[in-house]
Amino acid sequence: MAVIFVLAGPGSGFSPPPGVDAWPHDFDRVTDDPLETVVADYDVVVPADQLRQAPRLGPGVKLAYLCTRFEALDQLIPLSGAADILFQPSLLACLDRYRTARATLAAGRALSAGQRLVAEDLAEETGGRGIAVGLKATVIGRRLLYDLGAGAAIDFGMIGDSKEEPR
């Protein structure tokens, strides 16, 4: 059995989210060949995102399962036997993995409404719902609109529009 990560193909503009090798899956191969080329190596390719029961095939049939969701991939890995798994993640699945690997800003301690944010007020977390860490300089100096507990994600709806005092 091999688990193969299938990209959308050359020229599609699609690439795996950053850190594909850091995902909790081991891919035996990553290919940018078009899906049609990859499936040509098999006698039968079964769409497996909603697979309820494995197909019954005669001896010598080269089988692959095709899935686009991480949940399906997780279910197939222990069940696939000798069949290969072709994983071509949907854009939504890739966005979800990107989000879980994204570095974001959170409150480094309990913060009060009206408080002007300084670097020491901010913590970084991976996979959070807050503003990207790369925008930290944009956040520093702005006032909080709400009280935040330590560890709360910081997004633009929680901070004032300007770094300057209202006149």
C-alpha positions as CSV (number, residue, x, y, z in Angstrom):
1,M,0.0,0.0,0.0
2,A,1.2,3.5,-0.8
3,V,-0.4,6.8,0.2
4,I,0.0,9.3,-2.7
5,F,-0.6,13.0,-2.4
6,V,-2.0,14.1,-5.8
7,L,-1.8,17.8,-6.6
8,A,-4.2,19.4,-9.1
9,G,-1.6,19.1,-11.8
10,P,1.0,21.4,-13.4
11,G,-0.2,24.9,-14.2
12,S,-3.2,24.7,-11.9
13,G,-1.7,27.2,-9.4
14,F,-2.4,24.8,-6.6
15,S,0.2,23.5,-4.3
16,P,0.1,21.7,-0.9
17,P,-0.2,24.0,2.1
18,P,3.0,24.9,3.8
19,G,4.5,22.1,5.9
20,V,2.9,19.2,4.1
21,D,5.7,17.0,5.6
22,A,4.6,18.2,9.0
23,W,1.0,16.9,8.6
24,P,0.1,14.0,10.7
25,H,0.1,11.7,7.7
26,D,3.0,10.0,6.0
27,F,2.8,10.4,2.2
28,D,4.8,7.8,0.3
29,R,4.8,10.1,-2.8
30,V,3.7,13.6,-3.8
31,T,3.0,14.1,-7.4
32,D,1.8,17.0,-9.6
33,D,0.8,14.7,-12.4
34,P,-2.8,15.2,-13.5
35,L,-5.2,12.8,-11.7
36,E,-6.1,11.2,-15.0
37,T,-2.4,10.2,-15.4
38,V,-2.2,8.8,-11.9
39,V,-5.4,6.7,-12.1
40,A,-4.2,5.2,-15.3
41,D,-1.9,3.0,-13.3
42,Y,-4.9,1.2,-11.7
43,D,-7.5,-1.3,-12.9
44,V,-10.2,0.2,-10.5
45,V,-10.2,3.5,-8.6
46,V,-13.0,3.8,-6.0
47,P,-14.1,7.2,-4.8
48,A,-13.8,6.8,-1.0
49,D,-14.9,9.9,0.8
50,Q,-18.2,8.2,1.7
51,L,-17.0,4.6,1.4
52,R,-19.2,2.3,3.5
53,Q,-17.9,-1.0,2.4
54,A,-14.8,-2.1,0.5
55,P,-15.4,-3.5,-3.0
56,R,-15.0,-7.2,-3.7
57,L,-12.7,-7.7,-6.5
58,G,-11.1,-10.7,-8.1
59,P,-7.4,-11.7,-7.8
60,G,-4.9,-9.6,-9.6
61,V,-7.0,-6.4,-9.8
62,K,-4.9,-3.3,-9.0
63,L,-7.1,-1.2,-6.7
64,A,-6.8,2.4,-5.5
65,Y,-9.0,4.5,-3.3
66,L,-9.5,8.2,-4.1
67,C,-10.3,10.6,-1.3
68,T,-10.4,14.4,-0.9
69,R,-11.2,14.7,2.8
70,F,-8.8,14.2,5.7
71,E,-11.4,12.3,7.7
72,A,-11.7,9.8,4.8
73,L,-7.9,9.5,4.6
74,D,-7.7,8.8,8.3
75,Q,-10.3,6.0,8.0
76,L,-8.8,4.5,4.9
77,I,-5.2,4.1,6.0
78,P,-5.8,1.2,8.5
79,L,-8.4,-0.4,6.2
80,S,-6.9,-0.2,2.7
81,G,-4.9,-3.4,2.8
82,A,-2.9,-3.8,-0.4
83,A,-4.8,-1.0,-2.2
84,D,-3.1,2.4,-2.7
85,I,-4.7,5.6,-1.5
86,L,-4.8,8.5,-3.8
87,F,-5.3,11.7,-1.8
88,Q,-6.2,14.8,-3.7
89,P,-7.4,17.2,-1.0
90,S,-10.2,19.6,-1.7
91,L,-9.4,23.3,-1.4
92,L,-11.5,23.4,1.7
93,A,-9.4,20.5,3.2
94,C,-6.2,22.4,2.4
95,L,-7.5,25.6,3.9
96,D,-8.4,23.7,7.1
97,R,-4.8,22.3,7.3
98,Y,-3.4,25.7,6.6
99,R,-5.4,27.2,9.4
100,T,-4.2,24.6,11.9
101,A,-0.6,25.4,11.0
102,R,-1.0,29.2,11.0
103,A,0.7,31.3,13.6
104,T,-1.7,33.8,15.2
105,L,-1.9,36.4,17.9
106,A,-3.6,35.8,21.3
107,A,-3.7,37.7,24.6
108,G,-0.6,36.9,26.6
109,R,-2.4,37.7,29.8
110,A,-5.8,39.1,30.9
111,L,-6.3,42.5,29.2
112,S,-8.9,45.2,29.9
113,A,-11.0,47.2,27.5
114,G,-9.5,50.5,26.6
115,Q,-6.0,49.3,27.2
116,R,-3.4,50.2,24.5
117,L,-1.7,47.0,23.3
118,V,2.1,46.6,23.7
119,A,4.2,43.7,22.5
120,E,4.3,42.2,26.0
121,D,0.5,41.8,25.9
122,L,0.6,39.6,22.9
123,A,1.3,35.9,22.7
124,E,1.6,33.6,19.6
125,E,-0.2,30.4,19.1
126,T,-0.4,27.9,16.3
127,G,-3.8,27.2,14.7
128,G,-5.6,29.9,16.5
129,R,-8.4,32.1,15.1
130,G,-6.6,35.4,15.7
131,I,-4.8,37.8,13.5
132,A,-1.7,36.5,11.7
133,V,1.6,37.0,13.6
134,G,2.9,38.9,10.6
135,L,0.5,41.7,11.4
136,K,1.7,42.1,15.0
137,A,3.1,45.6,14.2
138,T,-0.3,46.7,13.0
139,V,-1.9,45.6,16.3
140,I,0.6,47.2,18.7
141,G,-0.5,50.6,19.8
142,R,-4.2,50.0,19.2
143,R,-6.8,50.0,22.0
144,L,-8.8,47.0,23.0
145,L,-12.6,47.4,22.7
146,Y,-13.4,44.5,25.0
147,D,-11.9,42.7,28.1
148,L,-9.9,39.6,27.0
149,G,-8.9,36.6,29.1
150,A,-5.4,35.2,28.8
151,G,-5.0,33.1,25.7
152,A,-8.0,34.7,23.9
153,A,-7.6,35.1,20.1
154,I,-7.1,38.7,19.0
155,D,-8.9,39.7,15.9
156,F,-9.5,43.1,14.3
157,G,-13.1,43.2,15.7
158,M,-11.6,43.5,19.2
159,I,-9.3,46.4,18.6
160,G,-9.8,50.1,17.7
161,D,-9.4,51.3,14.1
162,S,-6.5,53.7,14.8
163,K,-3.3,53.9,16.8
164,E,-4.0,57.6,17.4
165,E,-6.1,59.0,20.2
166,P,-9.6,60.3,19.1
167,R,-9.8,64.2,19.0
